[in-house]
Amino acid sequence: MMKNFLLKLSLIVVLLLSIRTVSANVSLVVLGDSLSAGYGLSSEQTWVAELDNRWQKTHPNFNIINASISGETTTGGLRRLEGILQRHQPDALFIELGGNDGLRGFNLNTVRSNLKQIIDKARAENVEVALSQVMVPPNYGQRFAQQFTDLYKEVAEQEDVRLIPFFMEPLIEESSDYVQDDGIHPTAEAQPKIADFLEPYLLDLMQKAK
């Protein structure tokens, strides 16, 4: 009788420990476009994969999911968001969207509205959110480029979310080797640099989401 009781007790302890381990995991979804999806690269070469590999060693309870798609817009991201939240049930969301909206000259009010809706929908599911600053090339006109940049600052301030600096800006300034021939997308060599740049911000986001 005592032996059976101890066996049952040990099984309960193991079950509780396993539940605790699962509940301790913190997951982050990256909702981005080709800059995060790894245009021209394999999925294993992206900065998201680089961070995932690092965190498996340094933060094994942190999971990172890349829900980025090349060519994605804020409208597409908003449309996909509900399914992503249901499927992955993340604790944190990093939004890196809007570049394609800007390059296609989409209405800035639409971009602003989409970003706000993405943030609001994520927060309704108790998801911590951070927003990436996004910029368009200056050849689109100084006025439009500035309005586009300011849009992100306004959304971040109004929604009270962390605005993370645009990770492509220092790469472009540092070396042409970090940008593909199209002048837009980062090379494979740039991915660890992007991971270095974003890691402190995303670790802070994950700590808040715990």
KAURVEN-V339193 format. One record per residue. N is the residue number from 1. RES is the residue in one letter. SS is DSSP state (H for helix, E for strand, - for the rest). BURIAL is + if it has 16 or more other C-alpha atoms within 10 Angstrom, else -. Layout:
N:RES:SS:BURIAL + N:RES:SS:BURIAL
//
This chain:
1:M:-:- + 2:M:H:- + 3:K:H:- + 4:N:H:- + 5:F:H:- + 6:L:H:- + 7:L:H:- + 8:K:H:- + 9:L:H:- + 10:S:H:- + 11:L:H:- + 12:I:H:- + 13:V:H:- + 14:V:H:- + 15:L:H:- + 16:L:H:- + 17:L:H:- + 18:S:H:- + 19:I:H:- + 20:R:H:- + 21:T:H:- + 22:V:H:- + 23:S:H:- + 24:A:H:- + 25:N:-:- + 26:V:E:+ + 27:S:E:+ + 28:L:E:+ + 29:V:E:+ + 30:V:E:+ + 31:L:E:+ + 32:G:E:+ + 33:D:-:+ + 34:S:H:+ + 35:L:H:+ + 36:S:H:+ + 37:A:H:+ + 38:G:-:+ + 39:Y:-:+ + 40:G:-:- + 41:L:-:- + 42:S:-:- + 43:S:H:- + 44:E:H:- + 45:Q:H:+ + 46:T:-:+ + 47:W:H:+ + 48:V:H:+ + 49:A:H:+ + 50:E:H:+ + 51:L:H:+ + 52:D:H:+ + 53:N:H:+ + 54:R:H:- + 55:W:H:+ + 56:Q:H:- + 57:K:H:- + 58:T:H:- + 59:H:-:- + 60:P:-:- + 61:N:-:- + 62:F:E:+ + 63:N:E:+ + 64:I:E:+ + 65:I:E:+ + 66:N:E:+ + 67:A:-:+ + 68:S:-:+ + 69:I:-:+ + 70:S:-:- + 71:G:-:+ + 72:E:-:+ + 73:T:-:+ + 74:T:H:+ + 75:T:H:+ + 76:G:H:- + 77:G:H:+ + 78:L:H:+ + 79:R:H:- + 80:R:H:- + 81:L:H:+ + 82:E:H:- + 83:G:H:- + 84:I:H:- + 85:L:H:+ + 86:Q:H:- + 87:R:H:- + 88:H:H:- + 89:Q:-:+ + 90:P:-:+ + 91:D:-:+ + 92:A:E:+ + 93:L:E:+ + 94:F:E:+ + 95:I:E:+ + 96:E:E:+ + 97:L:-:+ + 98:G:-:+ + 99:G:H:+ + 100:N:H:+ + 101:D:H:+ + 102:G:H:+ + 103:L:H:- + 104:R:-:- + 105:G:-:- + 106:F:-:- + 107:N:-:- + 108:L:H:+ + 109:N:H:- + 110:T:H:- + 111:V:H:+ + 112:R:H:+ + 113:S:H:- + 114:N:H:+ + 115:L:H:+ + 116:K:H:+ + 117:Q:H:+ + 118:I:H:+ + 119:I:H:+ + 120:D:H:- + 121:K:H:+ + 122:A:H:+ + 123:R:H:- + 124:A:H:- + 125:E:-:- + 126:N:-:- + 127:V:-:+ + 128:E:E:+ + 129:V:E:+ + 130:A:E:+ + 131:L:E:+ + 132:S:E:+ + 133:Q:-:+ + 134:V:-:+ + 135:M:-:+ + 136:V:-:+ + 137:P:-:- + 138:P:H:- + 139:N:H:- + 140:Y:H:- + 141:G:-:- + 142:Q:H:- + 143:R:H:- + 144:F:H:+ + 145:A:H:+ + 146:Q:H:- + 147:Q:H:- + 148:F:H:+ + 149:T:H:+ + 150:D:H:- + 151:L:H:+ + 152:Y:H:+ + 153:K:H:+ + 154:E:H:- + 155:V:H:+ + 156:A:H:+ + 157:E:H:- + 158:Q:H:- + 159:E:H:- + 160:D:-:- + 161:V:-:- + 162:R:E:+ + 163:L:E:+ + 164:I:E:+ + 165:P:-:+ + 166:F:-:+ + 167:F:H:+ + 168:M:H:+ + 169:E:H:- + 170:P:H:- + 171:L:H:+ + 172:I:H:+ + 173:E:H:- + 174:E:H:- + 175:S:-:- + 176:S:H:- + 177:D:H:- + 178:Y:H:+ + 179:V:E:+ + 180:Q:-:- + 181:D:-:- + 182:D:-:- + 183:G:-:- + 184:I:-:+ + 185:H:-:+ + 186:P:E:+ + 187:T:-:+ + 188:A:H:+ + 189:E:H:- + 190:A:H:+ + 191:Q:H:+ + 192:P:H:+ + 193:K:H:+ + 194:I:H:+ + 195:A:H:+ + 196:D:H:- + 197:F:H:+ + 198:L:H:+ + 199:E:H:+ + 200:P:H:- + 201:Y:H:- + 202:L:H:+ + 203:L:H:- + 204:D:H:- + 205:L:H:+ + 206:M:H:+ + 207:Q:H:- + 208:K:H:- + 209:A:H:+ + 210:K:-:-
//
